[in-house]
Amino acid sequence: MKAAVELDLFTAIGEGADTPLKLAECCSVSERGARKLCDYLTMLGFLEKKGDAYSLGSDAAAFLDRRSRAYLGAPASEALAGQASIAAFSTLAEAVRRGGTALTGGGTLAPEHPMWVAFAQAMAVPGVLLARHLADCLTERDHPPLRILDIAGGHGLYGIEFAKRNSRAEVFAVEWPQVLAVAQRNAESAGVLDRFHPIPGDALKVDFGAGYDLALITNFCPDAGSTEDLLKRIRFSLVEKGRVALFELMLNDDGISPPAAVDLNLALLATTPCGETRTGSRLTELLNRAGFDRVEIREVPSAPNRVAIGYVADRDAAGREMRSP
């Protein structure tokens, strides 16, 4: 996929260079190489083949042809198959020996790692759809969230979706400064920039205040200890009847399904010191240990992720419980 994006193969096919010979001339590649790469992309489902001619599959037409308004080929290539990922997987054996990345400085969790800017840009298109699904799952007519804390939200679209639906909602987004710039542009495009409040810094350390109705943690998978500490801080930042929602690719209890969660689990081993995908039962345990009074795991229709929701009940009673031995 990275090779095809670099060669601009999908755009060339969309413009009519649909045979290996035409692609060789258009993309300055060998006819043999074009055929083998296109056959592989056809096997993956990104291209369709009839005789000697190739055409774009629906996903490739939408996201990988530069002429499309939803194009994300270049940023996705950098985020998912850039130098950081290549280096991480080239040292995968050492990561397996260590139980965490062999990259220096914490791998992709190093402070202000540039990969996350590319990732925020790459995930903006699917992020719009996922944000809608998450908001559908969490929006309650009787008690719509008015103050929303968006933790490590990248492109910011999850919190932005709530602001779009409720003119009174305010979003407070915690991210690295360079990534927040991407989120602020998205908030401006959505017309909610005046209600989008950046909180720059490390999500595991920065003071994000209190008084929130809803906290969102979307696809942020640090180690269990850091996650529990973060959840404890969030627990006391929420108002009574507040909620935290962890929107993740969750493993099933067998550890080998669904495929996307298993794939991400290996990627986190290669790229981070201790990051991992979790099961619903593991997230429930972490939320309970952080002091949430009730935990619910919800399926999110039409989305690969599931959401673990931790609820805050009575503030005084919960506080006494947290302080008790």
JOJO-V338549 format. One record per residue. PSI is psi as a letter, one per 30 degrees, with the letter a starting at -180 (999 if undefined). BURIAL is I if it has 9 or more other ideal C-beta (glycine too) atoms within 8 Angstrom, else O. D_LAST is the distance of its C-alpha to the last C-alpha in whole Angstrom. Layout:
PSI,BURIAL,D_LAST
PSI,BURIAL,D_LAST
This chain:
e,I,54
e,O,54
e,O,57
e,I,58
e,I,57
e,O,58
f,I,62
h,I,61
e,I,62
e,I,61
e,I,63
e,I,66
e,I,66
f,I,65
f,O,68
f,O,70
i,I,70
g,I,69
l,I,71
e,I,70
e,O,74
e,I,73
e,I,69
e,I,71
e,O,73
e,I,71
g,I,68
h,O,70
l,I,69
k,O,70
e,I,71
e,O,70
e,O,67
e,I,66
e,I,67
e,O,65
e,I,62
e,I,63
e,I,63
e,O,59
f,I,58
e,I,60
e,O,58
f,O,55
g,O,56
f,I,57
l,I,60
k,O,63
k,I,66
j,O,69
b,O,72
g,O,72
k,O,70
l,I,67
l,I,65
k,I,62
l,I,59
e,O,57
e,I,54
e,I,56
e,I,58
e,I,56
f,I,54
f,I,56
k,I,59
f,O,59
f,O,61
k,I,58
f,O,57
g,O,53
k,I,54
g,I,51
e,I,53
e,O,53
e,I,49
e,I,48
e,I,50
e,I,48
e,I,45
f,I,45
h,O,48
a,I,48
e,O,48
e,I,44
e,I,44
e,I,47
e,I,46
e,I,42
f,O,44
f,O,47
g,I,44
e,I,42
e,O,43
e,O,41
e,I,38
e,O,38
e,O,38
f,O,35
g,O,33
l,I,33
k,I,36
f,O,39
l,I,40
l,O,39
g,O,37
g,I,34
b,I,37
f,I,37
g,I,34
k,O,35
k,O,35
h,O,38
k,I,39
f,O,43
e,I,42
f,I,40
e,I,43
e,I,45
e,I,42
e,I,42
e,I,46
e,I,46
g,I,43
e,I,45
e,I,47
f,O,45
e,I,42
e,I,44
e,O,44
e,I,40
e,I,39
e,I,41
e,I,40
e,I,36
e,I,37
e,O,39
e,I,36
f,I,33
k,I,36
k,O,35
e,O,38
e,O,36
i,O,34
k,I,35
k,I,33
e,I,34
j,I,32
k,I,31
j,I,29
j,I,31
k,I,29
h,I,32
f,I,34
c,I,37
f,I,40
g,I,38
f,I,40
e,I,37
e,I,36
e,I,40
e,I,40
e,I,38
e,I,40
e,I,43
f,I,42
j,I,41
f,O,43
f,O,40
k,I,38
k,I,36
k,I,35
j,I,33
k,I,34
j,I,32
l,I,34
k,I,36
e,I,39
e,I,42
e,I,40
e,I,40
e,I,43
e,I,44
e,I,41
e,I,43
e,O,47
e,I,45
e,I,44
e,O,47
e,O,49
f,I,47
g,O,48
g,I,44
e,O,44
f,O,44
g,I,41
j,I,39
j,O,37
k,I,37
j,I,34
k,O,35
a,O,33
k,O,30
f,I,28
f,O,25
e,O,25
k,I,27
j,O,26
g,I,27
a,O,26
l,O,25
g,O,26
k,I,27
e,I,28
k,I,28
k,I,27
k,I,29
j,I,28
j,I,32
h,O,32
j,O,30
i,I,29
a,I,27
l,I,25
e,I,22
e,O,19
e,I,21
e,I,21
e,I,18
e,I,17
e,I,20
e,I,19
e,I,16
e,I,18
e,I,21
e,I,18
f,O,18
f,I,22
k,I,22
l,I,24
k,O,23
g,O,24
l,I,24
l,I,24
k,I,24
k,I,27
j,I,27
j,I,31
l,I,32
j,I,34
k,I,32
k,I,32
l,I,33
f,O,31
f,O,34
f,O,34
g,O,37
l,O,38
l,I,39
e,O,41
e,O,40
e,I,36
e,I,37
e,O,40
e,I,37
e,I,35
e,O,37
e,I,38
e,I,35
e,I,35
e,I,38
f,I,37
l,I,34
e,I,31
g,I,29
l,I,30
l,I,30
l,I,30
l,I,28
l,I,28
e,I,27
e,O,24
e,I,23
e,I,23
e,I,21
e,O,18
e,I,18
e,I,18
e,I,15
f,O,13
f,I,14
g,I,13
k,I,16
f,O,17
k,O,20
k,I,22
k,O,26
k,I,28
k,I,31
k,O,35
j,I,37
k,O,40
g,O,43
k,O,40
f,O,39
l,I,36
l,I,33
k,I,30
k,I,26
k,I,25
k,I,22
k,I,22
k,I,20
b,I,20
k,O,19
e,O,18
e,O,16
e,O,14
e,I,13
e,O,12
e,O,10
e,O,8
e,I,8
f,O,7
l,O,4
999,O,0
